[in-house]
Amino acid sequence: MFGEQIAPYQMRGQGHLSSFYCTSDLAEASIGLAGTALARYCGVASDTVTVDRRLASLWFDMTLRPDGWELPSLWDEVAGDYQCADGWIRLHTNARHHRDAALRVLNVAVDRDAVREAVLAWRGIELETAIVTAGGCASFMRTAEEWAQHPQGRVVASNPLVHWETHGSCAPRSRPEKISLAGLKVLDLTRVLAGPVATRFFGGLWCRDLAH
């Protein structure tokens, strides 16, 4: 399916998430692609698919609104962006073992001010390497040009956006009478962000979710 031409969808509304990248464009396009692929599977003209850019942007930002309560912070007290000796670095410490690794390398306790002071003494790439080697999660902030020259950046650039492989063959399924994926089974082996969001999309179309 991904290797074939997908007809365009209709777009309405205005919306723009505050981001260095074109996040609203990504939100609109990914939802549009999912909708047109579904329409094609169900034998419905894809030009009947309409994406509201404003709602797509809001959905990418937050999918719920608390009523009478507040959401807890998405980040722990150490996670965030810190200035180092030659730039900026992000420490991702939501997972306990990631936080412990970063604190061991920096030789400080769970105190944001202490972390900030300790990070200032390090060069970014050296700190990134030390924390990752210790089992933590950190990333020195690079320019687009620097990332393009980084080994991981080169690998990402050399791969297609979507890998699609077909294994074996099976009898063709009859198309549903309406836009529905009832009868299809989805095995979700993920637990963070993209996986559950994709599974929720399928669940909303009556797939049977076989959660892990």
C-alpha positions, 0 to 999 in steps of 0.5 A: 500500500505504501509503495502505491500512489495515494489519492489526495484528501481534502483539508480544511481549517487552520492550525499551527503548533509552536515548533521548530519543525513543521509539526502541524504539516506532519499531523495533517499529512499523517492523518490524511494518509491513514484516512485515504489508505483506509478509504482505499481498503474499504473501496471508498473514494479517497477524495471524500476524506477530509482532515481538519488541520486545527483538530489534527494539530490539537490531537498531536499536542494533547488528546485529553482535557482534565475536568476538575483536576490537573495532569501530573508533570510529564517530566521528572525534576531532573529532565530537561535542557542544560547548558554545557561548556560548548552548547546545550544537552538534553537529559532524559531522566523519566525512567529511574535507571536513566536518571540514576545513570546521569546522576552517577556520571555527574556525581550529584544528588537529585537536585536540579541546581546541582545538576545544572552546575555540574553539566556546565563543567562538561563538553557536550559530546563527552557528557553525552557519551559518558551518560549513554555508556553508563546506561542513561539517555542524553543527547547533545544538541547539534545543528542540522548540518552537524546531525547530517554528518553524525553516524546515526544521522547518516544512517537515518538519511539512508533509510526510507521513511517507511519499511514495508515487507510482505511475508507469504500470501493469504486469501484476499479478504472481502471488503467491509460494507462500511468504513470499518476494520472489524475482524482485523486483529492488531497485536500491540507490543509497544508501550510508548507514544507512537505504538499506542497511538497507532493502536488506538487509531485501529481500535477506533475503527473496530479492530480487535486489539490484542494488547501485550 
